[in-house]
Amino acid sequence: MLDSTPRGLISFSLVILMSTSVGSAQEPGWQCLVEEAAFSRRDTAEDAVFLGRMWLSNAYTTGGDLARDLWSSEDGVNWTLVLEETPYDGYSEMAVFHDKLWAVKASVWNTEDGVNWTRVLEETSFGSRGYGELVVFEDKLWQLGSGEDVWCSTDGVDWTCVLDKAPFGNRYGSAVAVYDGKLWLCGGAVNRESDPPEKHYKQYTTHNDVWCSEDGKSWRCVLEHAPWAQRQWFVAREYAGRLWIFGGFSNRESRNFSECWTTEDGVNWEPFISGQMWSARHEPTIYVYGKSLYLAAGNMWPLMNDVWKLTMER
């Protein structure tokens, strides 16, 4: 999220299905399902797919306030307020693990229904982190992408630091995903001024590199400079047999991105071209739900609360 106003087109051989937006004719690519969802305008909201629904948790809202609410939806259009005040730490990362929904930050909580939450750990070994990611890999919960260390747990209670100094360094605002049997980390920023300094936050240097690991301990840089520009505050997901990235913020140019890129190997990336496209933004919330991708909210200054959908043949 930002505290000031700024906050070769190649198609690939996947077939886009025709999807219908509310009240409009059929068009290929991304479709806007709703321009103003029931939840407030926000960014940095956490996503989960749990109990056959999409869940949206907490957020940075207008004026810098933290929304502590929890919402769910079966279709991306109709959203239900599940909790107005969540008990877990604000901005907790979320994941579905062992048939429960987990919220992890300075403490660890889980739930079987989204309503009744249990605190299972009062204080994590890694402490409160900003812009990290919680993912499930090799039947473990993994915490990485904020700092230079990598942590995992088999039960959410006992956490092991599998790597204290990763070769990608002390990253911030990276995109993290599980794809092709590996952990992936893309881009993000380090707390080091570049020469010349980047335009927006001069103390940061952003990257467009791509890293992967089969065990969380040994990391390999598969690409030092991807064709997409250096960025932070973006999202990575596996969808339709490929790895994708969405949106983000260029600290170098002080602008947001309205684009998504995709790859099969982490090395060869292609931009995805759509007839319609969501506006430039960082920190959107991304779901892989059913056979579709959903994008909700994000920050283009102003904050947004729209919802978009993309369905592709796998």
ZADO-1210 file (C-alpha; in nm, 4 decimals, padded with zeros to 6 digits):
<atoms>
<atom x="00.0000" y="00.0000" z="00.0000" code="MET" pos="1"/>
<atom x="00.1114" y="00.3555" z="-00.0637" code="LEU" pos="2"/>
<atom x="00.0967" y="00.6621" z="00.1512" code="ASP" pos="3"/>
<atom x="00.0940" y="00.9140" z="-00.1341" code="SER" pos="4"/>
<atom x="-00.0907" y="00.9498" z="-00.4650" code="THR" pos="5"/>
<atom x="00.1442" y="00.7660" z="-00.6976" code="PRO" pos="6"/>
<atom x="00.1330" y="00.4839" z="-00.5197" code="ARG" pos="7"/>
<atom x="00.5589" y="-00.6613" z="-02.7079" code="GLY" pos="8"/>
<atom x="00.2523" y="-00.8138" z="-02.6611" code="LEU" pos="9"/>
<atom x="00.2696" y="-01.1880" z="-02.7079" code="ILE" pos="10"/>
<atom x="-00.0227" y="-01.4221" z="-02.6630" code="SER" pos="11"/>
<atom x="00.0274" y="-01.7878" z="-02.5756" code="PHE" pos="12"/>
<atom x="-00.1423" y="-02.1034" z="-02.6912" code="SER" pos="13"/>
<atom x="-00.4004" y="-02.1490" z="-02.4194" code="LEU" pos="14"/>
<atom x="-00.7595" y="-02.1174" z="-02.5340" code="VAL" pos="15"/>
<atom x="-00.9667" y="-01.8525" z="-02.3622" code="ILE" pos="16"/>
<atom x="-01.3191" y="-01.9569" z="-02.2790" code="LEU" pos="17"/>
<atom x="-01.6030" y="-01.7116" z="-02.3248" code="MET" pos="18"/>
<atom x="-01.7184" y="-01.5889" z="-01.9851" code="SER" pos="19"/>
<atom x="-02.0160" y="-01.3646" z="-01.9188" code="THR" pos="20"/>
<atom x="-01.9981" y="-01.0519" z="-01.7056" code="SER" pos="21"/>
<atom x="-02.3035" y="-00.9292" z="-01.5266" code="VAL" pos="22"/>
<atom x="-02.5269" y="-00.7306" z="-01.7620" code="GLY" pos="23"/>
<atom x="-02.2963" y="-00.7417" z="-02.0651" code="SER" pos="24"/>
<atom x="-02.2377" y="-00.9426" z="-02.3797" code="ALA" pos="25"/>
<atom x="-01.9870" y="-01.2245" z="-02.3963" code="GLN" pos="26"/>
<atom x="-01.6248" y="-01.1201" z="-02.4416" code="GLU" pos="27"/>
<atom x="-01.2974" y="-01.3125" z="-02.4075" code="PRO" pos="28"/>
<atom x="-01.0499" y="-01.2629" z="-02.1274" code="GLY" pos="29"/>
<atom x="-01.0993" y="-01.0889" z="-01.7956" code="TRP" pos="30"/>
<atom x="-01.4590" y="-00.9959" z="-01.7124" code="GLN" pos="31"/>
<atom x="-01.5704" y="-00.7486" z="-01.4476" code="CYS" pos="32"/>
<atom x="-01.8229" y="-00.9274" z="-01.2254" code="LEU" pos="33"/>
<atom x="-01.8970" y="-00.6328" z="-00.9973" code="VAL" pos="34"/>
<atom x="-01.7622" y="-00.2790" z="-00.9818" code="GLU" pos="35"/>
<atom x="-01.8511" y="-00.2194" z="-00.6159" code="GLU" pos="36"/>
<atom x="-01.8525" y="-00.5305" z="-00.3965" code="ALA" pos="37"/>
<atom x="-02.0139" y="-00.5379" z="-00.0518" code="ALA" pos="38"/>
<atom x="-01.6765" y="-00.5153" z="00.1236" code="PHE" pos="39"/>
<atom x="-01.5116" y="-00.1745" z="00.1506" code="SER" pos="40"/>
<atom x="-01.2398" y="-00.0472" z="-00.0821" code="ARG" pos="41"/>
<atom x="-00.9083" y="-00.2028" z="00.0175" code="ARG" pos="42"/>
<atom x="-00.5728" y="-00.3558" z="-00.0619" code="ASP" pos="43"/>
<atom x="-00.3524" y="-00.6235" z="00.1005" code="THR" pos="44"/>
<atom x="-00.6589" y="-00.8370" z="00.1786" code="ALA" pos="45"/>
<atom x="-00.5684" y="-01.2021" z="00.2268" code="GLU" pos="46"/>
<atom x="-00.7331" y="-01.4775" z="00.0204" code="ASP" pos="47"/>
<atom x="-00.8317" y="-01.8390" z="00.0822" code="ALA" pos="48"/>
<atom x="-01.0533" y="-02.0986" z="-00.0836" code="VAL" pos="49"/>
<atom x="-01.2188" y="-02.2963" z="00.1949" code="PHE" pos="50"/>
<atom x="-01.5422" y="-02.4942" z="00.2376" code="LEU" pos="51"/>
<atom x="-01.6319" y="-02.4318" z="-00.1260" code="GLY" pos="52"/>
<atom x="-01.6148" y="-02.0531" z="-00.0951" code="ARG" pos="53"/>
<atom x="-01.3725" y="-01.7670" z="-00.1478" code="MET" pos="54"/>
<atom x="-01.2685" y="-01.5905" z="00.1723" code="TRP" pos="55"/>
<atom x="-01.1366" y="-01.2347" z="00.2016" code="LEU" pos="56"/>
<atom x="-00.9652" y="-01.1340" z="00.5254" code="SER" pos="57"/>
<atom x="-00.8583" y="-00.7982" z="00.6719" code="ASN" pos="58"/>
<atom x="-00.7180" y="-00.5104" z="00.4634" code="ALA" pos="59"/>
<atom x="-00.5615" y="-00.1681" z="00.4388" code="TYR" pos="60"/>
<atom x="-00.8467" y="00.0775" z="00.3830" code="THR" pos="61"/>
<atom x="-00.8953" y="00.4453" z="00.3016" code="THR" pos="62"/>
<atom x="-00.7105" y="00.6661" z="00.5461" code="GLY" pos="63"/>
<atom x="-00.4698" y="00.3906" z="00.6384" code="GLY" pos="64"/>
<atom x="-00.7097" y="00.2119" z="00.8723" code="ASP" pos="65"/>
<atom x="-00.6968" y="-00.1653" z="00.9171" code="LEU" pos="66"/>
<atom x="-01.0180" y="-00.3517" z="00.8404" code="ALA" pos="67"/>
<atom x="-01.0429" y="-00.6528" z="01.0721" code="ARG" pos="68"/>
<atom x="-01.3382" y="-00.8130" z="00.8920" code="ASP" pos="69"/>
<atom x="-01.3826" y="-01.1488" z="00.7173" code="LEU" pos="70"/>
<atom x="-01.6014" y="-01.2038" z="00.4092" code="TRP" pos="71"/>
<atom x="-01.6918" y="-01.5024" z="00.1915" code="SER" pos="72"/>
<atom x="-01.8497" y="-01.5616" z="-00.1489" code="SER" pos="73"/>
<atom x="-01.9524" y="-01.8524" z="-00.3706" code="GLU" pos="74"/>
<atom x="-01.9563" y="-01.6550" z="-00.6964" code="ASP" pos="75"/>
<atom x="-01.7423" y="-01.3410" z="-00.6554" code="GLY" pos="76"/>
<atom x="-02.0514" y="-01.1216" z="-00.6909" code="VAL" pos="77"/>
<atom x="-02.2411" y="-01.1775" z="-00.3672" code="ASN" pos="78"/>
<atom x="-02.0241" y="-01.1375" z="-00.0559" code="TRP" pos="79"/>
<atom x="-02.1339" y="-01.2234" z="00.2991" code="THR" pos="80"/>
<atom x="-01.9856" y="-01.0621" z="00.6105" code="LEU" pos="81"/>
<atom x="-01.8789" y="-01.3560" z="00.8285" code="VAL" pos="82"/>
<atom x="-01.7033" y="-01.1624" z="01.1060" code="LEU" pos="83"/>
<atom x="-01.6927" y="-00.7893" z="01.1624" code="GLU" pos="84"/>
<atom x="-01.3980" y="-00.8174" z="01.4021" code="GLU" pos="85"/>
<atom x="-01.1582" y="-01.1098" z="01.3525" code="THR" pos="86"/>
<atom x="-00.9634" y="-01.2360" z="01.6569" code="PRO" pos="87"/>
<atom x="-00.6320" y="-01.3077" z="01.4842" code="TYR" pos="88"/>
<atom x="-00.3552" y="-01.0542" z="01.4177" code="ASP" pos="89"/>
<atom x="-00.4258" y="-00.7891" z="01.1589" code="GLY" pos="90"/>
<atom x="-00.2858" y="-00.8684" z="00.8141" code="TYR" pos="91"/>
<atom x="-00.2408" y="-01.2359" z="00.9073" code="SER" pos="92"/>
<atom x="-00.1375" y="-01.4562" z="00.6174" code="GLU" pos="93"/>
<atom x="-00.3877" y="-01.7340" z="00.5435" code="MET" pos="94"/>
<atom x="-00.3742" y="-02.0883" z="00.4084" code="ALA" pos="95"/>
<atom x="-00.5876" y="-02.4024" z="00.4089" code="VAL" pos="96"/>
<atom x="-00.4035" y="-02.6863" z="00.5793" code="PHE" pos="97"/>
<atom x="-00.5280" y="-03.0195" z="00.7192" code="HIS" pos="98"/>
<atom x="-00.8925" y="-02.9240" z="00.6527" code="ASP" pos="99"/>
<atom x="-00.8690" y="-02.6019" z="00.8514" code="LYS" pos="100"/>
<atom x="-00.8271" y="-02.2364" z="00.7621" code="LEU" pos="101"/>
<atom x="-00.5148" y="-02.0922" z="00.9253" code="TRP" pos="102"/>
<atom x="-00.4188" y="-01.7321" z="01.0079" code="ALA" pos="103"/>
<atom x="-00.0492" y="-01.6770" z="01.0814" code="VAL" pos="104"/>
<atom x="00.1458" y="-01.3686" z="01.1819" code="LYS" pos="105"/>
<atom x="00.2784" y="-01.2954" z="01.5325" code="ALA" pos="106"/>
<atom x="00.0445" y="-01.5691" z="01.6568" code="SER" pos="107"/>
<atom x="-00.1242" y="-01.8698" z="01.4940" code="VAL" pos="108"/>
<atom x="-00.4989" y="-01.9351" z="01.4741" code="TRP" pos="109"/>
<atom x="-00.7187" y="-02.1852" z="01.2919" code="ASN" pos="110"/>
<atom x="-01.0850" y="-02.2606" z="01.2293" code="THR" pos="111"/>
<atom x="-01.3026" y="-02.5400" z="01.0952" code="GLU" pos="112"/>
<atom x="-01.5919" y="-02.3143" z="00.9914" code="ASP" pos="113"/>
<atom x="-01.4553" y="-01.9593" z="00.9455" code="GLY" pos="114"/>
<atom x="-01.6579" y="-01.8349" z="01.2419" code="VAL" pos="115"/>
<atom x="-01.5089" y="-01.9988" z="01.5500" code="ASN" pos="116"/>
<atom x="-01.1340" y="-01.9447" z="01.5728" code="TRP" pos="117"/>
<atom x="-00.8816" y="-02.1088" z="01.8092" code="THR" pos="118"/>
<atom x="-00.5413" y="-01.9675" z="01.8959" code="ARG" pos="119"/>
<atom x="-00.2929" y="-02.2546" z="01.8813" code="VAL" pos="120"/>
<atom x="00.0281" y="-02.0527" z="01.9279" code="LEU" pos="121"/>
<atom x="00.0665" y="-01.7253" z="02.1156" code="GLU" pos="122"/>
<atom x="00.3961" y="-01.6172" z="01.9593" code="GLU" pos="123"/>
<atom x="00.5655" y="-01.7389" z="01.6424" code="THR" pos="124"/>
<atom x="00.9412" y="-01.7885" z="01.6301" code="SER" pos="125"/>
<atom x="00.9754" y="-01.5484" z="01.3378" code="PHE" pos="126"/>
<atom x="00.7572" y="-01.2748" z="01.4877" code="GLY" pos="127"/>
<atom x="00.5291" y="-01.0310" z="01.3120" code="SER" pos="128"/>
<atom x="00.6270" y="-00.9920" z="00.9464" code="ARG" pos="129"/>
<atom x="00.4954" y="-00.7583" z="00.6802" code="GLY" pos="130"/>
<atom x="00.4332" y="-00.8637" z="00.3192" code="TYR" pos="131"/>
<atom x="00.5342" y="-01.2252" z="00.3710" code="GLY" pos="132"/>
<atom x="00.3521" y="-01.5281" z="00.2331" code="GLU" pos="133"/>
<atom x="00.2067" y="-01.8406" z="00.3918" code="LEU" pos="134"/>
<atom x="00.1855" y="-02.1392" z="00.1553" code="VAL" pos="135"/>
<atom x="00.1376" y="-02.5148" z="00.1815" code="VAL" pos="136"/>
<atom x="00.4163" y="-02.7256" z="00.0326" code="PHE" pos="137"/>
<atom x="00.5166" y="-03.0884" z="00.0943" code="GLU" pos="138"/>
<atom x="00.2426" y="-03.1206" z="00.3597" code="ASP" pos="139"/>
<atom x="00.3847" y="-02.8336" z="00.5639" code="LYS" pos="140"/>
<atom x="00.3021" y="-02.4703" z="00.6235" code="LEU" pos="141"/>
<atom x="00.5770" y="-02.2408" z="00.4921" code="TRP" pos="142"/>
<atom x="00.6454" y="-01.8778" z="00.5831" code="GLN" pos="143"/>
<atom x="00.8754" y="-01.6810" z="00.3509" code="LEU" pos="144"/>
<atom x="00.9032" y="-01.3703" z="00.1350" code="GLY" pos="145"/>
<atom x="00.9526" y="-01.1195" z="00.4163" code="SER" pos="146"/>
<atom x="01.3117" y="-01.1296" z="00.5322" code="GLY" pos="147"/>
<atom x="01.5955" y="-01.3578" z="00.4290" code="GLU" pos="148"/>
<atom x="01.4885" y="-01.6585" z="00.6342" code="ASP" pos="149"/>
<atom x="01.2557" y="-01.9489" z="00.5474" code="VAL" pos="150"/>
<atom x="01.0369" y="-02.1288" z="00.8037" code="TRP" pos="151"/>
<atom x="00.8111" y="-02.4333" z="00.7984" code="CYS" pos="152"/>
<atom x="00.5807" y="-02.6287" z="01.0307" code="SER" pos="153"/>
<atom x="00.3995" y="-02.9620" z="01.0221" code="THR" pos="154"/>
<atom x="00.1339" y="-02.8509" z="01.2721" code="ASP" pos="155"/>
<atom x="00.1332" y="-02.4694" z="01.2892" code="GLY" pos="156"/>
<atom x="00.2708" y="-02.4811" z="01.6438" code="VAL" pos="157"/>
<atom x="00.6326" y="-02.5932" z="01.6141" code="ASP" pos="158"/>
<atom x="00.8205" y="-02.3917" z="01.3522" code="TRP" pos="159"/>
<atom x="01.1628" y="-02.4745" z="01.2078" code="THR" pos="160"/>
<atom x="01.3971" y="-02.2279" z="01.0413" code="CYS" pos="161"/>
<atom x="01.5167" y="-02.4326" z="00.7441" code="VAL" pos="162"/>
<atom x="01.7289" y="-02.1446" z="00.6101" code="LEU" pos="163"/>
<atom x="01.8423" y="-01.8341" z="00.7957" code="ASP" pos="164"/>
<atom x="02.0087" y="-01.6508" z="00.5069" code="LYS" pos="165"/>
<atom x="01.8537" y="-01.7225" z="00.1687" code="ALA" pos="166"/>
<atom x="02.0573" y="-01.6201" z="-00.1389" code="PRO" pos="167"/>
<atom x="01.7825" y="-01.3820" z="-00.2555" code="PHE" pos="168"/>
<atom x="01.8511" y="-01.1704" z="00.0543" code="GLY" pos="169"/>
<atom x="01.6235" y="-00.9705" z="00.2809" code="ASN" pos="170"/>
<atom x="01.3235" y="-00.9433" z="00.0484" code="ARG" pos="171"/>
<atom x="01.0075" y="-00.7393" z="00.0958" code="TYR" pos="172"/>
<atom x="00.6877" y="-00.7428" z="-00.1107" code="GLY" pos="173"/>
<atom x="00.7882" y="-01.0420" z="-00.3245" code="SER" pos="174"/>
<atom x="00.5454" y="-01.2752" z="-00.5018" code="ALA" pos="175"/>
<atom x="00.5539" y="-01.6314" z="-00.3660" code="VAL" pos="176"/>
<atom x="00.3791" y="-01.9427" z="-00.4973" code="ALA" pos="177"/>
<atom x="00.3940" y="-02.3213" z="-00.5140" code="VAL" pos="178"/>
<atom x="00.4229" y="-02.4529" z="-00.8692" code="TYR" pos="179"/>
<atom x="00.5594" y="-02.7639" z="-01.0438" code="ASP" pos="180"/>
<atom x="00.6614" y="-02.9247" z="-00.7153" code="GLY" pos="181"/>
<atom x="00.8701" y="-02.6254" z="-00.6087" code="LYS" pos="182"/>
<atom x="00.8565" y="-02.3100" z="-00.4011" code="LEU" pos="183"/>
<atom x="00.8913" y="-01.9937" z="-00.6119" code="TRP" pos="184"/>
<atom x="00.9871" y="-01.6387" z="-00.5178" code="LEU" pos="185"/>
<atom x="00.9693" y="-01.3569" z="-00.7730" code="CYS" pos="186"/>
<atom x="01.0876" y="-00.9985" z="-00.7542" code="GLY" pos="187"/>
<atom x="01.0225" y="-00.7739" z="-00.4575" code="GLY" pos="188"/>
<atom x="01.2440" y="-00.5148" z="-00.2896" code="ALA" pos="189"/>
<atom x="01.5488" y="-00.5061" z="-00.0647" code="VAL" pos="190"/>
<atom x="01.6223" y="-00.2304" z="00.1849" code="ASN" pos="191"/>
<atom x="01.9153" y="-00.0883" z="-00.0089" code="ARG" pos="192"/>
<atom x="01.9321" y="00.2265" z="-00.2183" code="GLU" pos="193"/>
<atom x="02.0133" y="00.1746" z="-00.5848" code="SER" pos="194"/>
<atom x="02.2335" y="00.3957" z="-00.8026" code="ASP" pos="195"/>
<atom x="02.0632" y="00.6087" z="-00.9146" code="PRO" pos="196"/>
<atom x="01.7921" y="00.5878" z="-00.6458" code="PRO" pos="197"/>
<atom x="01.4514" y="00.4610" z="-00.7495" code="GLU" pos="198"/>
<atom x="01.1846" y="00.7271" z="-00.7837" code="LYS" pos="199"/>
<atom x="00.9303" y="00.6535" z="-00.5104" code="HIS" pos="200"/>
<atom x="01.0832" y="00.4990" z="-00.1978" code="TYR" pos="201"/>
<atom x="01.4480" y="00.5887" z="-00.2445" code="LYS" pos="202"/>
<atom x="01.5697" y="00.3501" z="00.0260" code="GLN" pos="203"/>
<atom x="01.4525" y="00.0430" z="-00.1713" code="TYR" pos="204"/>
<atom x="01.5840" y="-00.1410" z="-00.4737" code="THR" pos="205"/>
<atom x="01.3325" y="-00.3577" z="-00.6589" code="THR" pos="206"/>
<atom x="01.4014" y="-00.6737" z="-00.8583" code="HIS" pos="207"/>
<atom x="01.2566" y="-00.8816" z="-01.1407" code="ASN" pos="208"/>
<atom x="01.4441" y="-01.2034" z="-01.0721" code="ASP" pos="209"/>
<atom x="01.2926" y="-01.5528" z="-01.0320" code="VAL" pos="210"/>
<atom x="01.4010" y="-01.8104" z="-00.7722" code="TRP" pos="211"/>
<atom x="01.2864" y="-02.1662" z="-00.6992" code="CYS" pos="212"/>
<atom x="01.3519" y="-02.4414" z="-00.4466" code="SER" pos="213"/>
<atom x="01.2538" y="-02.8053" z="-00.4174" code="GLU" pos="214"/>
<atom x="01.3070" y="-02.8214" z="-00.0414" code="ASP" pos="215"/>
<atom x="01.3056" y="-02.4634" z="00.0935" code="GLY" pos="216"/>
<atom x="01.6761" y="-02.4895" z="00.1782" code="LYS" pos="217"/>
<atom x="01.8547" y="-02.4824" z="-00.1568" code="SER" pos="218"/>
<atom x="01.7464" y="-02.1967" z="-00.3834" code="TRP" pos="219"/>
<atom x="01.8356" y="-02.1487" z="-00.7482" code="ARG" pos="220"/>
<atom x="01.8051" y="-01.8250" z="-00.9441" code="CYS" pos="221"/>
<atom x="01.6511" y="-01.9428" z="-01.2713" code="VAL" pos="222"/>
<atom x="01.6262" y="-01.5921" z="-01.4164" code="LEU" pos="223"/>
<atom x="01.8102" y="-01.2789" z="-01.3092" code="GLU" pos="224"/>
<atom x="01.6019" y="-01.0379" z="-01.5173" code="HIS" pos="225"/>
<atom x="01.2534" y="-01.1409" z="-01.6281" code="ALA" pos="226"/>
<atom x="01.0882" y="-00.9558" z="-01.9203" code="PRO" pos="227"/>
<atom x="00.8433" y="-00.7993" z="-01.6759" code="TRP" pos="228"/>
<atom x="00.9646" y="-00.4833" z="-01.5036" code="ALA" pos="229"/>
<atom x="01.1053" y="-00.4714" z="-01.1502" code="GLN" pos="230"/>
<atom x="00.8223" y="-00.4548" z="-00.8974" code="ARG" pos="231"/>
<atom x="00.6977" y="-00.5114" z="-00.5444" code="GLN" pos="232"/>
<atom x="00.3542" y="-00.5752" z="-00.3898" code="TRP" pos="233"/>
<atom x="00.2392" y="-00.8232" z="-00.6548" code="PHE" pos="234"/>
<atom x="00.0915" y="-01.1743" z="-00.6412" code="VAL" pos="235"/>
<atom x="00.1919" y="-01.5128" z="-00.7862" code="ALA" pos="236"/>
<atom x="-00.0365" y="-01.8139" z="-00.8372" code="ARG" pos="237"/>
<atom x="-00.0440" y="-02.1473" z="-01.0177" code="GLU" pos="238"/>
<atom x="-00.3334" y="-02.1703" z="-01.2635" code="TYR" pos="239"/>
<atom x="-00.4091" y="-02.3766" z="-01.5753" code="ALA" pos="240"/>
<atom x="-00.0782" y="-02.5591" z="-01.5494" code="GLY" pos="241"/>
<atom x="00.1299" y="-02.2416" z="-01.5467" code="ARG" pos="242"/>
<atom x="00.2815" y="-01.9931" z="-01.3019" code="LEU" pos="243"/>
<atom x="00.1280" y="-01.6422" z="-01.3116" code="TRP" pos="244"/>
<atom x="00.2040" y="-01.2992" z="-01.1638" code="ILE" pos="245"/>
<atom x="-00.0494" y="-01.0166" z="-01.1247" code="PHE" pos="246"/>
<atom x="-00.0187" y="-00.6379" z="-01.0927" code="GLY" pos="247"/>
<atom x="00.2351" y="-00.4751" z="-00.8642" code="GLY" pos="248"/>
<atom x="00.4039" y="-00.1418" z="-00.8051" code="PHE" pos="249"/>
<atom x="00.7072" y="-00.0009" z="-00.9836" code="SER" pos="250"/>
<atom x="00.9131" y="00.1732" z="-00.7185" code="ASN" pos="251"/>
<atom x="01.1580" y="00.2645" z="-00.9931" code="ARG" pos="252"/>
<atom x="00.8956" y="00.4581" z="-01.1923" code="GLU" pos="253"/>
<atom x="00.6388" y="00.5276" z="-00.9169" code="SER" pos="254"/>
<atom x="00.3465" y="00.3641" z="-01.0941" code="ARG" pos="255"/>
<atom x="00.1226" y="00.0578" z="-01.0756" code="ASN" pos="256"/>
<atom x="00.0891" y="-00.2222" z="-01.3309" code="PHE" pos="257"/>
<atom x="-00.2204" y="-00.3418" z="-01.5156" code="SER" pos="258"/>
<atom x="-00.0818" y="-00.6689" z="-01.6419" code="GLU" pos="259"/>
<atom x="-00.0351" y="-01.0382" z="-01.5763" code="CYS" pos="260"/>
<atom x="00.2440" y="-01.2616" z="-01.7037" code="TRP" pos="261"/>
<atom x="00.2681" y="-01.6386" z="-01.7234" code="THR" pos="262"/>
<atom x="00.5315" y="-01.9094" z="-01.7642" code="THR" pos="263"/>
<atom x="00.5710" y="-02.2875" z="-01.7761" code="GLU" pos="264"/>
<atom x="00.9307" y="-02.2992" z="-01.6548" code="ASP" pos="265"/>
<atom x="01.0036" y="-01.9723" z="-01.4710" code="GLY" pos="266"/>
<atom x="01.2415" y="-01.8679" z="-01.7477" code="VAL" pos="267"/>
<atom x="01.0252" y="-01.7986" z="-02.0524" code="ASN" pos="268"/>
<atom x="00.7522" y="-01.5489" z="-01.9610" code="TRP" pos="269"/>
<atom x="00.4697" y="-01.4191" z="-02.1789" code="GLU" pos="270"/>
<atom x="00.2218" y="-01.1391" z="-02.1093" code="PRO" pos="271"/>
<atom x="-00.1422" y="-01.2452" z="-02.1046" code="PHE" pos="272"/>
<atom x="-00.3488" y="-01.0252" z="-02.3365" code="ILE" pos="273"/>
<atom x="-00.7167" y="-00.9680" z="-02.2637" code="SER" pos="274"/>
<atom x="-00.9904" y="-00.7762" z="-02.4422" code="GLY" pos="275"/>
<atom x="-01.0833" y="-00.6200" z="-02.1094" code="GLN" pos="276"/>
<atom x="-00.8397" y="-00.5630" z="-01.8246" code="MET" pos="277"/>
<atom x="-00.8546" y="-00.4491" z="-01.4664" code="TRP" pos="278"/>
<atom x="-00.6973" y="-00.1121" z="-01.3924" code="SER" pos="279"/>
<atom x="-00.3349" y="-00.0754" z="-01.2805" code="ALA" pos="280"/>
<atom x="-00.2978" y="-00.1695" z="-00.9136" code="ARG" pos="281"/>
<atom x="-00.0815" y="-00.3269" z="-00.6482" code="HIS" pos="282"/>
<atom x="-00.1696" y="-00.5691" z="-00.3674" code="GLU" pos="283"/>
<atom x="-00.4791" y="-00.7196" z="-00.5352" code="PRO" pos="284"/>
<atom x="-00.6368" y="-01.0310" z="-00.3862" code="THR" pos="285"/>
<atom x="-00.6172" y="-01.3341" z="-00.6179" code="ILE" pos="286"/>
<atom x="-00.8136" y="-01.6601" z="-00.6027" code="TYR" pos="287"/>
<atom x="-00.7895" y="-01.9842" z="-00.7957" code="VAL" pos="288"/>
<atom x="-01.1471" y="-02.1041" z="-00.7494" code="TYR" pos="289"/>
<atom x="-01.3170" y="-02.3767" z="-00.9467" code="GLY" pos="290"/>
<atom x="-01.1869" y="-02.3493" z="-01.3016" code="LYS" pos="291"/>
<atom x="-01.1313" y="-01.9741" z="-01.2844" code="SER" pos="292"/>
<atom x="-00.9069" y="-01.6965" z="-01.1628" code="LEU" pos="293"/>
<atom x="-01.0610" y="-01.4150" z="-00.9607" code="TYR" pos="294"/>
<atom x="-00.9048" y="-01.0770" z="-00.8872" code="LEU" pos="295"/>
<atom x="-01.0538" y="-00.8575" z="-00.6155" code="ALA" pos="296"/>
<atom x="-00.9731" y="-00.5064" z="-00.4942" code="ALA" pos="297"/>
<atom x="-00.6210" y="-00.3594" z="-00.4794" code="GLY" pos="298"/>
<atom x="-00.4683" y="-00.0129" z="-00.4780" code="ASN" pos="299"/>
<atom x="-00.4522" y="00.2072" z="-00.7861" code="MET" pos="300"/>
<atom x="-00.5061" y="00.5158" z="-00.5749" code="TRP" pos="301"/>
<atom x="-00.7886" y="00.5281" z="-00.4983" code="PRO" pos="302"/>
<atom x="-00.8447" y="00.1882" z="-00.3421" code="LEU" pos="303"/>
<atom x="-01.0744" y="-00.0509" z="-00.5269" code="MET" pos="304"/>
<atom x="-01.3424" y="-00.3070" z="-00.4370" code="ASN" pos="305"/>
<atom x="-01.4190" y="-00.4481" z="-00.7809" code="ASP" pos="306"/>
<atom x="-01.4060" y="-00.8200" z="-00.8705" code="VAL" pos="307"/>
<atom x="-01.2850" y="-00.9697" z="-01.2008" code="TRP" pos="308"/>
<atom x="-01.2910" y="-01.3245" z="-01.3385" code="LYS" pos="309"/>
<atom x="-01.0905" y="-01.5159" z="-01.5998" code="LEU" pos="310"/>
<atom x="-01.1725" y="-01.8706" z="-01.7119" code="THR" pos="311"/>
<atom x="-00.9381" y="-02.0702" z="-01.9346" code="MET" pos="312"/>
<atom x="-00.9409" y="-02.4178" z="-02.0823" code="GLU" pos="313"/>
<atom x="-00.6902" y="-02.6401" z="-01.9104" code="ARG" pos="314"/>
</atoms>
